[in-house]
Amino acid sequence: MLVHQHHRFANSVALFQVVIAVVAALTRVRPVWYASILVGVVGAVLFIETRV
């Protein structure tokens, strides 16, 4: 159970890191910016679901 929870946390952190990198590098390209926000929301959902 703890290993499964660890993997969920790792996945959510990885998604957050991708979002930070994309937003920082490509903020002028709107479709990429919106996609990065979507990935960030998915990461947040994974984090919240893991906590519950």
C-alpha positions in Angstrom: 0.0 0.0 0.0 2.7 2.5 0.9 4.6 1.8 -2.3 1.5 2.4 -4.3 1.0 5.7 -2.5 4.6 6.6 -3.0 4.3 6.1 -6.8 1.2 8.3 -6.9 3.0 11.1 -5.1 6.0 10.7 -7.4 3.7 10.9 -10.5 2.0 14.1 -9.2 5.3 15.8 -8.4 6.6 14.9 -11.8 3.6 16.5 -13.5 4.1 19.6 -11.4 7.7 19.8 -12.5 6.8 19.5 -16.2 4.2 22.3 -15.8 6.7 24.6 -14.2 9.3 23.9 -16.9 6.8 24.4 -19.7 5.2 27.5 -18.3 8.7 29.1 -17.6 10.0 28.3 -21.1 7.0 28.8 -23.4 4.7 31.3 -21.8 4.2 33.1 -25.1 2.7 30.1 -26.9 -0.9 30.0 -25.7 -1.9 26.4 -26.6 1.2 25.1 -24.8 0.4 27.3 -21.8 -3.1 26.0 -21.6 -1.9 22.4 -22.0 0.6 22.9 -19.2 -2.2 24.2 -16.9 -4.2 21.1 -17.7 -1.3 18.9 -16.8 -0.9 20.8 -13.6 -4.5 20.2 -12.7 -4.1 16.5 -13.4 -1.1 16.5 -11.1 -3.1 18.3 -8.4 -5.9 15.8 -8.7 -3.5 12.9 -8.4 -2.0 14.5 -5.3 -5.4 15.1 -3.7 -6.6 11.6 -4.5 -3.5 10.1 -3.0 -4.0 12.1 0.2 -7.6 10.8 0.7 
